[in-house]
């Protein structure tokens, strides 16, 4: 629940009950999965030889995260319906 305590009508999974205002457990799973994915892609990019990375358009640095955020928003939309 969003708010100071239980009984507030808007729920997005941040309220766990029992009087504590902590994120639900699946949020930790999402964070760990995102960190692991970022680590794998980061290591892959760091190990990529420069001659292979030259043909890539540098605009992908902006296009890829924006597309990922739109995809995450779309996939989590059912949880945020009121």
C-alpha positions, -999 to 999 in steps of 0.1 A, spaced: 0 0 0 11 35 -6 6 57 24 16 58 60 -2 27 72 -26 0 61 -60 10 49 -49 33 22 -67 23 -11 -38 25 -36 -17 -7 -38 14 -13 -59 31 -39 -38 52 -18 -16 33 -25 16 39 -59 33 17 -56 63 25 -60 99 31 -23 104 63 -21 82 68 0 51 91 -22 31 91 -35 -5 76 -69 -12 100 -97 -16 96 -100 -54 111 -65 -58 144 -79 -44 142 -107 -71 137 -81 -98 166 -61 -86 189 -91 -84 179 -103 -118 185 -68 -133 219 -66 -116 229 -100 -129 218 -91 -164 237 -58 -163 268 -76 -151 267 -101 -179 261 -75 -206 287 -52 -191 314 -79 -190 305 -89 -226 308 -53 -238 341 -49 -219 356 -80 -235 344 -72 -270 374 -62 -292 374 -27 -305 375 -37 -341 342 -56 -337 324 -27 -319 333 0 -344 304 -8 -368 278 -5 -340 258 28 -340 265 47 -307 229 56 -306 221 21 -292 234 34 -259 201 54 -257 177 32 -277 183 0 -258 175 13 -223 145 32 -235 131 2 -252 138 -19 -221 119 6 -199 89 6 -222 89 -32 -222 91 -33 -184 63 -7 -181 41 -27 -205 47 -60 -187 40 -47 -152 10 -26 -162 -15 -53 -149 -1 -49 -114 -8 -11 -114 -44 -11 -126 -68 5 -101 
